[in-house]
Amino acid sequence: MASDKHGIKDKLVGKLKEVEGKITNDKARETEGKLQKAKDKATDLKETLKDNKEG
């Protein structure tokens, strides 16, 4: 599943950005990482809802 690969990438890259922001005290970068991780969660939720609606 392509979406799973993108989801893992979003989680990983988001976490790296978040940690980088914490280390460098860059709140914008930290927030960017958190948003990227949230994007993955939103995508998962959207797919779950779609699957439940179809099923």
Secondary structure, DSSP 8 states (H G I E B T S, - for coil): -HHHHHHHHHHHHHHHHHHHHHHHT-HHHHHHHHHHHHHHHHHHHHHHHHHHHH-
